[in-house]
Amino acid sequence: MRKKRLYWTLQILGWGIYFFVNFITMSINPQNLDEATMRISRIEVMIHSPLLLMCSHFILREIIIKRGWLQINIARVIPRILGIIGLSSLIVVVLSFALYGLVGALTVGPALPTDILFAFITFVILYVIWSTVYFLYHFLETNTRSLKYEAAMNEMHLNQLKSQLNPHFIFNALNSMRALVDEEPSKAKIAITQLSNILRNSLITDKKRVVSFGDELNTVKDYLALESIRFEERLEVSYQIDPKSDGYEIPPMMVQTLVENAIKHGVSNLMKGGLIEIQSIVEHSILILKIRNSGQLVNGQVKRGGRKGVGLINTKERLKLIYGEAASFRIYNENNKFVVTEVKIPQRI
């Protein structure tokens, strides 16, 4: 909504400046034109100024957005933009001169073709300026969002190192594996491989914008396998994965963060342990992820001790930066036994 309001503010301000500059110039009359000519000129600028605004919105902007030209290399877009600018300028010229005639402001004579050509060139120049400003604004906005995203990714990576991959986590994992070395050497080797996969994944994905859902799920399975060694029969894990989920991309380490949150603030606080269930559903080109865990929210907050974690806040911010309003996040009590963390992600960014 704020972006839309800014757009219309700039539209009205820009074309308003064009109108008032022309109107004031005519009032000053530096060329000493007669009053009849001045009146016609004022009528003309009052007619074609709103037409310029409407065509910039309903033709130029609509085509740019619907054709996805903001995401295409600028070198490929320039010829297309020039073509649409020429068409828009021609439409404004035709409508303007038709309205000039209807209100009696059209002078038919030998100079008419020159007037039409001059008007066409003027409108082309105005639309070139408009398009340049429009593309420059979106370029700067995209660049700003990228900088914010990189900052959020850096913060997320630090949070991961402090929580998921901190010395305490590694200490627990190594202790669990040490117990397996003598009792079940084959399982110890598998556990070491799983820990290695998690560490390697944290290093190679910290700068990626998105990763495939399948890759993220494999990392989560390694993480839960290690946690199963520590919790033993207290941790039950279930997967319900829609095969179509593999066609989607999600923020790196997002599911792992949510799963860790579910274990840390849900299952680990229960004497008998509990369930972690990861479910993915694809509906109407939307990936719906649900992390279900034993536990309860109290007054809308996770029941836990210690300071408030940053994992959920970080996840919400990354979703907003990458997908805008197209993605959603919520956490709620499903019943008196389970908490559900639900994320909805569109197929395309």
C-alpha contacts under 8 A as a table, 3 or more apart, distances in Angstrom:
res1	aa1	res2	aa2	distance
1	M	4	K	5.10
1	M	5	R	6.21
2	R	5	R	5.09
2	R	6	L	6.17
3	K	6	L	5.09
3	K	7	Y	6.20
4	K	7	Y	5.05
4	K	8	W	6.40
5	R	8	W	5.34
5	R	9	T	6.09
6	L	9	T	5.01
6	L	10	L	6.17
7	Y	10	L	5.31
7	Y	11	Q	6.12
8	W	11	Q	4.85
8	W	12	I	6.01
9	T	12	I	5.41
9	T	13	L	5.91
10	L	13	L	4.97
10	L	14	G	5.76
11	Q	14	G	5.31
11	Q	15	W	6.19
11	Q	53	L	7.14
12	I	15	W	5.47
12	I	16	G	5.54
12	I	53	L	7.79
13	L	16	G	4.96
13	L	17	I	6.05
14	G	17	I	5.29
14	G	18	Y	6.50
15	W	18	Y	4.95
15	W	19	F	6.19
15	W	49	S	6.79
15	W	50	P	7.83
15	W	52	L	7.80
15	W	53	L	6.47
16	G	19	F	5.05
16	G	20	F	6.13
17	I	20	F	5.23
17	I	21	V	5.90
18	Y	21	V	5.36
18	Y	22	N	6.31
18	Y	49	S	7.69
19	F	22	N	5.37
19	F	23	F	6.06
19	F	45	V	6.67
19	F	46	M	7.37
19	F	49	S	6.16
20	F	23	F	4.85
20	F	24	I	5.81
21	V	24	I	5.28
21	V	25	T	6.01
22	N	25	T	5.08
22	N	26	M	6.20
22	N	45	V	7.24
23	F	26	M	5.18
23	F	27	S	6.30
23	F	42	R	6.40
23	F	45	V	7.37
24	I	27	S	4.93
24	I	28	I	6.27
25	T	28	I	5.15
25	T	29	N	6.15
25	T	30	P	7.44
26	M	29	N	4.78
26	M	30	P	7.66
26	M	38	M	6.56
26	M	41	S	7.59
26	M	42	R	7.20
29	N	32	N	5.42
29	N	33	L	6.57
29	N	38	M	7.87
33	L	37	T	6.36
33	L	38	M	6.46
34	D	37	T	5.53
34	D	38	M	6.37
35	E	38	M	4.98
35	E	39	R	6.10
36	A	39	R	5.16
36	A	40	I	6.38
37	T	40	I	5.17
37	T	41	S	6.18
38	M	41	S	5.04
38	M	42	R	6.21
39	R	42	R	5.19
39	R	43	I	6.33
40	I	43	I	5.10
40	I	44	E	6.16
40	I	105	A	5.26
40	I	106	L	7.88
41	S	44	E	5.03
41	S	45	V	6.32
42	R	45	V	5.32
42	R	46	M	6.18
43	I	46	M	5.06
43	I	47	I	6.23
43	I	100	Y	7.83
43	I	105	A	6.98
44	E	47	I	5.14
44	E	48	H	6.21
44	E	96	S	7.58
44	E	100	Y	6.60
44	E	105	A	7.21
45	V	48	H	5.42
45	V	49	S	5.73
46	M	49	S	5.79
46	M	50	P	7.28
47	I	50	P	6.39
47	I	51	L	6.82
47	I	96	S	6.42
47	I	99	L	7.37
47	I	100	Y	7.71
48	H	51	L	4.90
48	H	52	L	6.05
48	H	92	V	6.96
48	H	96	S	5.49
49	S	52	L	5.20
49	S	53	L	6.55
50	P	53	L	5.02
50	P	54	M	6.17
51	L	54	M	5.13
51	L	55	C	6.08
51	L	92	V	6.15
51	L	95	L	7.96
51	L	96	S	7.57
52	L	55	C	5.36
52	L	56	S	6.10
52	L	92	V	6.49
52	L	123	F	7.79
53	L	56	S	5.22
53	L	57	H	6.40
54	M	57	H	5.21
54	M	58	F	5.88
54	M	59	I	7.90
55	C	58	F	5.19
55	C	59	I	5.15
55	C	60	L	6.59
55	C	88	S	6.36
55	C	92	V	7.32
56	S	59	I	5.80
56	S	60	L	4.89
56	S	61	R	6.08
56	S	88	S	7.66
56	S	127	Y	7.45
56	S	130	W	7.97
57	H	60	L	6.00
57	H	61	R	5.04
57	H	62	E	6.59
58	F	61	R	6.28
58	F	62	E	5.57
59	I	62	E	5.34
59	I	63	I	5.99
59	I	88	S	6.90
60	L	63	I	5.49
60	L	64	I	6.18
60	L	84	I	6.70
60	L	85	I	7.16
60	L	88	S	7.22
61	R	64	I	5.10
61	R	65	I	6.17
62	E	65	I	5.32
62	E	66	K	5.99
63	I	66	K	5.19
63	I	67	R	5.77
64	I	67	R	5.52
64	I	68	G	6.04
64	I	69	W	5.22
64	I	70	L	6.84
65	I	68	G	5.08
65	I	69	W	6.52
65	I	70	L	7.07
66	K	69	W	7.95
68	G	71	Q	5.77
68	G	72	I	6.97
69	W	72	I	5.08
69	W	77	V	6.35
70	L	135	F	7.13
70	L	138	H	7.48
72	I	76	R	7.01
72	I	77	V	6.66
73	N	76	R	5.57
73	N	77	V	6.50
74	I	77	V	4.92
74	I	78	I	6.16
75	A	78	I	5.68
75	A	79	P	7.94
76	R	79	P	6.73
76	R	80	R	7.56
77	V	80	R	5.32
77	V	81	I	6.04
78	I	81	I	5.09
78	I	82	L	6.13
79	P	82	L	5.18
79	P	83	G	6.28
80	R	83	G	5.10
80	R	84	I	6.35
81	I	84	I	5.13
81	I	85	I	5.98
81	I	131	S	7.98
82	L	85	I	4.92
82	L	86	G	6.09
82	L	128	V	7.74
83	G	86	G	5.15
83	G	87	L	6.32
84	I	87	L	4.97
84	I	88	S	5.99
85	I	88	S	5.09
85	I	89	S	5.99
85	I	124	V	6.19
85	I	127	Y	6.17
85	I	128	V	7.10
86	G	89	S	5.17
86	G	90	L	6.15
86	G	124	V	6.28
87	L	90	L	5.11
87	L	91	I	6.26
88	S	91	I	5.10
88	S	92	V	6.27
89	S	92	V	5.13
89	S	93	V	6.15
89	S	120	F	5.92
89	S	123	F	5.37
89	S	124	V	5.67
89	S	127	Y	7.68
90	L	93	V	5.05
90	L	94	V	6.19
90	L	120	F	6.44
91	I	94	V	5.22
91	I	95	L	6.13
92	V	95	L	5.22
92	V	96	S	5.78
92	V	123	F	7.87
93	V	96	S	5.12
93	V	97	F	6.09
93	V	116	I	7.04
93	V	119	A	6.74
93	V	120	F	6.15
94	V	97	F	5.51
94	V	98	A	6.08
95	L	98	A	5.11
95	L	99	L	6.17
96	S	99	L	5.17
96	S	100	Y	6.04
97	F	100	Y	4.77
97	F	101	G	6.22
97	F	106	L	6.94
98	A	101	G	5.25
98	A	102	L	6.43
99	L	102	L	4.90
99	L	103	V	6.29
100	Y	103	V	5.49
100	Y	104	G	6.09
100	Y	105	A	4.75
100	Y	106	L	4.96
101	G	104	G	5.06
101	G	105	A	5.81
101	G	106	L	4.80
102	L	105	A	7.64
103	V	106	L	7.94
107	T	112	L	7.19
108	V	111	A	7.75
108	V	112	L	5.96
109	G	112	L	5.51
110	P	113	P	7.15
111	A	114	T	5.33
111	A	115	D	6.19
112	L	115	D	5.00
112	L	116	I	6.21
113	P	116	I	5.08
113	P	117	L	6.18
114	T	117	L	5.11
114	T	118	F	6.01
115	D	118	F	5.10
115	D	119	A	6.07
116	I	119	A	5.12
116	I	120	F	6.12
117	L	120	F	5.03
117	L	121	I	6.20
118	F	121	I	5.23
118	F	122	T	6.13
119	A	122	T	5.06
119	A	123	F	6.15
120	F	123	F	5.21
120	F	124	V	6.18
121	I	124	V	5.05
121	I	125	I	6.25
122	T	125	I	5.21
122	T	126	L	6.27
123	F	126	L	5.00
123	F	127	Y	6.12
124	V	127	Y	5.17
124	V	128	V	6.10
125	I	128	V	5.07
125	I	129	I	6.32
126	L	129	I	5.18
126	L	130	W	6.19
127	Y	130	W	4.75
127	Y	131	S	5.94
128	V	131	S	5.17
128	V	132	T	6.11
129	I	132	T	5.13
129	I	133	V	6.27
130	W	133	V	5.28
130	W	134	Y	6.10
131	S	134	Y	4.95
131	S	135	F	6.05
132	T	135	F	5.36
132	T	136	L	5.94
133	V	136	L	5.04
133	V	137	Y	6.03
134	Y	137	Y	5.30
134	Y	138	H	6.51
135	F	138	H	5.22
135	F	139	F	6.06
136	L	139	F	5.01
136	L	140	L	6.14
137	Y	140	L	5.24
137	Y	141	E	6.10
138	H	141	E	4.91
138	H	142	T	5.98
139	F	142	T	5.18
139	F	143	N	6.10
140	L	143	N	5.01
140	L	144	T	6.05
141	E	144	T	5.05
141	E	145	R	6.17
142	T	145	R	5.07
142	T	146	S	6.13
143	N	146	S	5.02
143	N	147	L	6.28
144	T	147	L	5.12
144	T	148	K	6.25
145	R	148	K	5.00
145	R	149	Y	5.99
145	R	321	L	6.67
146	S	149	Y	4.94
146	S	150	E	6.12
147	L	150	E	5.14
147	L	151	A	6.25
148	K	151	A	5.08
148	K	152	A	6.14
148	K	321	L	7.56
149	Y	152	A	4.97
149	Y	153	M	6.01
149	Y	318	R	6.97
149	Y	321	L	6.20
149	Y	322	I	7.56
150	E	153	M	4.94
150	E	154	N	6.15
150	E	207	K	7.57
151	A	154	N	5.13
151	A	155	E	6.26
152	A	155	E	5.02
152	A	156	M	5.98
152	A	314	N	7.42
152	A	317	E	7.61
152	A	318	R	6.79
153	M	156	M	4.90
153	M	157	H	6.03
153	M	206	D	6.71
153	M	207	K	6.87
153	M	318	R	7.81
154	N	157	H	5.10
154	N	158	L	6.31
154	N	206	D	7.50
155	E	158	L	5.17
155	E	159	N	6.16
156	M	159	N	4.97
156	M	160	Q	6.08
156	M	311	G	7.92
156	M	314	N	6.49
157	H	160	Q	5.00
157	H	161	L	6.23
157	H	202	S	7.92
157	H	206	D	6.08
158	L	161	L	5.08
158	L	162	K	6.18
159	N	162	K	4.98
159	N	163	S	5.99
159	N	164	Q	7.93
159	N	310	V	7.42
159	N	311	G	7.47
160	Q	163	S	5.12
160	Q	164	Q	5.10
160	Q	165	L	5.97
160	Q	166	N	7.53
160	Q	257	T	7.88
161	L	164	Q	6.12
161	L	165	L	4.69
161	L	166	N	5.07
162	K	165	L	6.38
162	K	166	N	4.74
163	S	166	N	5.28
163	S	169	F	7.51
164	Q	169	F	6.38
164	Q	257	T	7.61
164	Q	260	E	7.19
165	L	168	H	7.87
165	L	169	F	5.86
165	L	170	I	6.46
165	L	199	L	7.50
166	N	169	F	5.45
166	N	170	I	6.43
167	P	170	I	5.03
167	P	171	F	5.77
168	H	171	F	4.97
168	H	172	N	6.26
169	F	172	N	5.23
169	F	173	A	6.25
170	I	173	A	5.00
170	I	174	L	6.02
171	F	174	L	5.21
171	F	175	N	6.12
172	N	175	N	5.14
172	N	176	S	6.20
172	N	230	R	7.25
173	A	176	S	5.13
173	A	177	M	6.24
173	A	195	L	7.71
173	A	226	L	6.47
173	A	227	E	7.64
173	A	230	R	7.26
174	L	177	M	5.00
174	L	178	R	5.99
175	N	178	R	5.03
175	N	179	A	6.50
176	S	179	A	5.45
176	S	180	L	6.71
176	S	229	I	6.13
176	S	230	R	5.90
177	M	180	L	5.02
177	M	181	V	6.32
177	M	188	A	5.28
177	M	191	A	6.49
177	M	192	I	7.22
177	M	229	I	7.96
178	R	181	V	5.25
178	R	182	D	7.63
178	R	188	A	7.48
179	A	182	D	6.53
179	A	183	E	6.78
180	L	183	E	5.00
180	L	184	E	4.89
180	L	185	P	5.96
180	L	187	K	6.65
180	L	188	A	5.17
181	V	184	E	5.80
181	V	185	P	4.58
181	V	186	S	7.99
181	V	187	K	7.92
181	V	188	A	5.41
182	D	185	P	6.08
184	E	187	K	5.51
184	E	188	A	6.39
185	P	188	A	4.92
185	P	189	K	6.32
186	S	189	K	5.27
186	S	190	I	6.51
187	K	190	I	5.03
187	K	191	A	6.14
188	A	191	A	5.03
188	A	192	I	6.21
189	K	192	I	5.16
189	K	193	T	6.31
190	I	193	T	5.09
190	I	194	Q	6.23
191	A	194	Q	4.99
191	A	195	L	6.24
191	A	225	A	7.64
191	A	226	L	6.37
192	I	195	L	5.20
192	I	196	S	6.13
193	T	196	S	4.99
193	T	197	N	6.14
194	Q	197	N	5.03
194	Q	198	I	6.39
194	Q	222	D	5.01
194	Q	223	Y	7.16
194	Q	225	A	7.71
194	Q	226	L	7.20
195	L	198	I	5.17
195	L	199	L	6.29
195	L	222	D	7.16
195	L	223	Y	7.41
195	L	226	L	7.35
196	S	199	L	5.17
196	S	200	R	6.03
197	N	200	R	5.15
197	N	201	N	5.95
197	N	219	T	7.01
197	N	222	D	7.35
198	I	201	N	5.11
198	I	202	S	6.24
198	I	219	T	6.07
198	I	222	D	6.98
198	I	223	Y	6.90
199	L	202	S	5.23
199	L	203	L	6.57
200	R	203	L	5.24
200	R	204	I	6.39
201	N	204	I	5.32
201	N	205	T	5.92
201	N	219	T	7.36
202	S	205	T	5.63
202	S	206	D	6.04
202	S	253	M	7.80
203	L	206	D	5.93
204	I	207	K	7.26
204	I	208	K	7.84
205	T	208	K	5.12
205	T	211	V	7.73
205	T	252	P	6.20
205	T	253	M	7.97
206	D	252	P	7.29
208	K	211	V	7.04
208	K	252	P	6.99
209	R	251	P	6.24
209	R	252	P	7.19
209	R	322	I	7.94
210	V	249	E	5.76
210	V	250	I	5.10
210	V	251	P	4.46
210	V	252	P	5.65
211	V	215	D	6.88
211	V	216	E	6.90
211	V	249	E	5.25
211	V	250	I	5.57
211	V	251	P	6.19
211	V	252	P	5.57
212	S	215	D	5.41
212	S	216	E	6.46
212	S	246	D	6.74
212	S	247	G	7.46
212	S	248	Y	6.12
212	S	249	E	4.36
212	S	250	I	6.29
213	F	216	E	5.12
213	F	217	L	6.05
213	F	245	S	6.62
213	F	246	D	5.54
213	F	247	G	7.54
213	F	248	Y	5.90
213	F	249	E	5.41
213	F	250	I	6.06
214	G	217	L	5.09
214	G	218	N	6.29
214	G	245	S	7.68
214	G	246	D	5.41
215	D	218	N	5.22
215	D	219	T	6.52
216	E	219	T	5.25
216	E	220	V	6.30
216	E	252	P	6.80
216	E	253	M	6.64
216	E	255	V	7.06
216	E	256	Q	7.67
217	L	220	V	4.97
217	L	221	K	6.17
217	L	255	V	7.54
218	N	221	K	5.10
218	N	222	D	6.43
219	T	222	D	5.16
219	T	223	Y	6.26
219	T	256	Q	7.55
220	V	223	Y	4.93
220	V	224	L	6.10
220	V	255	V	7.07
220	V	256	Q	5.38
220	V	259	V	7.78
221	K	224	L	5.14
221	K	225	A	6.01
222	D	225	A	5.07
222	D	226	L	6.39
223	Y	226	L	5.32
223	Y	227	E	6.36
223	Y	256	Q	7.65
224	L	227	E	4.88
224	L	228	S	5.98
224	L	237	V	7.71
225	A	228	S	5.05
225	A	229	I	6.68
226	L	229	I	5.31
226	L	230	R	6.83
227	E	230	R	5.11
227	E	231	F	6.12
227	E	235	L	7.91
228	S	231	F	5.11
228	S	232	E	5.14
228	S	233	E	7.57
228	S	235	L	5.97
228	S	236	E	7.89
229	I	232	E	5.21
231	F	234	R	5.25
231	F	235	L	5.64
231	F	273	G	7.87
232	E	235	L	6.21
233	E	236	E	6.99
233	E	273	G	7.95
234	R	272	K	5.83
234	R	273	G	4.22
234	R	274	G	6.11
235	L	267	V	7.28
235	L	273	G	5.73
235	L	274	G	5.51
235	L	275	L	6.07
235	L	276	I	7.42
236	E	274	G	6.12
236	E	275	L	4.68
236	E	276	I	6.17
237	V	275	L	5.87
237	V	276	I	4.93
237	V	277	E	5.79
238	S	275	L	7.56
238	S	276	I	6.32
238	S	277	E	4.56
238	S	278	I	6.33
239	Y	277	E	5.75
239	Y	278	I	4.95
239	Y	279	Q	5.94
240	Q	277	E	7.62
240	Q	278	I	6.20
240	Q	279	Q	4.55
240	Q	280	S	6.39
241	I	245	S	7.22
241	I	278	I	7.50
241	I	279	Q	5.47
241	I	280	S	4.87
241	I	281	I	6.99
242	D	245	S	5.51
242	D	279	Q	7.82
242	D	280	S	5.50
242	D	281	I	5.39
242	D	282	V	6.79
243	P	246	D	6.30
244	K	247	G	5.92
244	K	248	Y	7.97
244	K	282	V	6.56
245	S	248	Y	5.64
245	S	280	S	6.74
245	S	281	I	7.09
245	S	282	V	6.47
245	S	287	L	6.66
246	D	249	E	7.84
247	G	347	Q	7.76
248	Y	287	L	7.16
248	Y	347	Q	5.70
249	E	347	Q	7.41
250	I	254	M	7.39
250	I	345	I	7.50
251	P	254	M	5.64
251	P	318	R	7.33
251	P	319	L	7.49
252	P	255	V	7.93
253	M	256	Q	5.10
253	M	257	T	6.03
254	M	257	T	5.20
254	M	258	L	6.42
254	M	315	T	6.45
255	V	258	L	5.09
255	V	259	V	6.05
256	Q	259	V	5.05
256	Q	260	E	6.01
257	T	260	E	5.19
257	T	261	N	6.15
257	T	311	G	6.14
257	T	312	L	7.85
258	L	261	N	5.01
258	L	262	A	6.19
258	L	291	I	7.15
258	L	311	G	7.31
258	L	312	L	7.20
258	L	341	T	7.50
259	V	262	A	4.97
259	V	263	I	6.30
259	V	276	I	7.65
259	V	291	I	6.77
260	E	263	I	5.14
260	E	264	K	5.91
261	N	264	K	5.17
261	N	265	H	5.84
261	N	266	G	7.64
261	N	311	G	7.27
262	A	265	H	5.61
262	A	266	G	5.22
262	A	267	V	6.83
262	A	276	I	7.39
262	A	291	I	7.67
262	A	292	R	7.76
262	A	293	N	5.82
263	I	266	G	5.20
263	I	267	V	4.84
263	I	268	S	5.74
263	I	276	I	7.52
263	I	293	N	7.47
264	K	267	V	6.65
264	K	268	S	5.54
264	K	269	N	7.40
265	H	268	S	6.55
265	H	269	N	6.42
265	H	295	G	7.91
265	H	302	V	6.77
265	H	303	K	6.77
265	H	304	R	5.53
266	G	269	N	5.64
266	G	270	L	6.94
266	G	274	G	7.99
266	G	293	N	6.48
266	G	294	S	5.82
266	G	295	G	4.77
266	G	296	Q	7.37
266	G	303	K	7.75
266	G	304	R	7.92
267	V	270	L	5.44
267	V	273	G	4.99
267	V	274	G	5.09
267	V	275	L	7.00
267	V	276	I	7.90
267	V	293	N	6.93
267	V	294	S	5.79
267	V	295	G	6.62
268	S	271	M	7.67
268	S	273	G	6.17
269	N	273	G	7.40
269	N	304	R	7.68
270	L	273	G	4.91
270	L	274	G	7.08
270	L	295	G	7.56
273	G	294	S	7.89
274	G	293	N	7.13
274	G	294	S	5.19
275	L	292	R	7.58
275	L	293	N	5.41
275	L	294	S	5.45
276	I	291	I	7.06
276	I	292	R	5.74
276	I	293	N	4.65
276	I	294	S	7.02
277	E	290	K	7.87
277	E	291	I	5.79
277	E	292	R	4.96
277	E	293	N	6.41
278	I	289	L	7.44
278	I	290	K	5.96
278	I	291	I	4.87
278	I	292	R	6.51
279	Q	289	L	5.82
279	Q	290	K	5.08
279	Q	291	I	6.49
279	Q	292	R	8.00
280	S	287	L	6.92
280	S	288	I	5.59
280	S	289	L	4.63
280	S	290	K	6.37
281	I	287	L	5.92
281	I	288	I	5.05
281	I	289	L	6.61
282	V	285	S	6.37
282	V	286	I	5.54
282	V	287	L	4.68
282	V	288	I	6.09
283	E	286	I	5.23
283	E	287	L	6.68
283	E	288	I	7.52
285	S	346	P	6.35
285	S	347	Q	5.73
286	I	344	K	6.45
286	I	345	I	5.66
286	I	346	P	4.67
286	I	347	Q	6.01
287	L	344	K	5.59
287	L	345	I	5.09
287	L	346	P	6.21
287	L	347	Q	7.02
288	I	342	E	7.02
288	I	343	V	5.81
288	I	344	K	4.57
288	I	345	I	6.58
289	L	342	E	5.60
289	L	343	V	5.12
289	L	344	K	6.35
290	K	340	V	6.34
290	K	341	T	5.59
290	K	342	E	4.55
290	K	343	V	6.59
291	I	340	V	5.61
291	I	341	T	5.08
291	I	342	E	6.54
292	R	338	F	6.48
292	R	339	V	5.72
292	R	340	V	4.48
292	R	341	T	6.48
293	N	338	F	5.49
293	N	339	V	5.42
293	N	340	V	6.56
294	S	337	K	5.82
294	S	338	F	4.57
294	S	339	V	6.30
295	G	303	K	7.98
295	G	337	K	5.80
295	G	338	F	5.30
295	G	339	V	5.92
296	Q	302	V	6.81
296	Q	303	K	6.51
296	Q	333	N	6.26
296	Q	336	N	6.83
296	Q	337	K	6.52
296	Q	338	F	6.19
296	Q	339	V	5.70
297	L	300	G	5.53
297	L	301	Q	5.15
297	L	302	V	4.55
297	L	303	K	5.57
297	L	332	Y	7.03
297	L	333	N	6.18
297	L	339	V	6.87
298	V	301	Q	5.22
298	V	302	V	6.17
298	V	303	K	5.76
300	G	332	Y	7.27
309	G	312	L	7.24
309	G	313	I	7.99
310	V	313	I	5.29
310	V	314	N	5.92
311	G	314	N	5.18
311	G	315	T	6.16
312	L	315	T	5.04
312	L	316	K	6.25
313	I	316	K	5.24
313	I	317	E	6.29
314	N	317	E	5.18
314	N	318	R	6.21
315	T	318	R	5.26
315	T	319	L	6.21
316	K	319	L	5.23
316	K	320	K	6.25
316	K	329	F	6.55
317	E	320	K	5.10
317	E	321	L	6.16
318	R	321	L	5.09
318	R	322	I	6.09
319	L	322	I	5.34
319	L	323	Y	5.69
319	L	324	G	6.94
319	L	327	A	6.38
319	L	328	S	7.54
320	K	323	Y	5.48
320	K	324	G	4.44
320	K	325	E	6.61
320	K	327	A	7.07
321	L	324	G	5.75
322	I	349	I	7.02
323	Y	326	A	5.50
323	Y	327	A	5.70
323	Y	345	I	7.71
323	Y	346	P	7.74
323	Y	349	I	5.85
324	G	327	A	6.56
325	E	328	S	7.18
326	A	345	I	7.04
326	A	346	P	6.42
327	A	343	V	7.37
327	A	344	K	5.33
327	A	345	I	4.82
327	A	346	P	6.45
328	S	343	V	5.70
328	S	344	K	5.15
328	S	345	I	7.00
329	F	341	T	7.58
329	F	342	E	5.80
329	F	343	V	4.62
329	F	344	K	6.61
330	R	341	T	5.96
330	R	342	E	5.40
330	R	343	V	6.70
331	I	339	V	7.17
331	I	340	V	5.62
331	I	341	T	4.31
331	I	342	E	6.14
332	Y	339	V	5.73
332	Y	340	V	5.48
332	Y	341	T	6.65
333	N	336	N	7.00
333	N	337	K	7.91
333	N	338	F	6.03
333	N	339	V	4.47
333	N	340	V	6.18
334	E	337	K	7.53
334	E	338	F	5.56
334	E	339	V	5.61
334	E	340	V	6.14
335	N	338	F	5.74
335	N	339	V	7.49
346	P	349	I	6.98
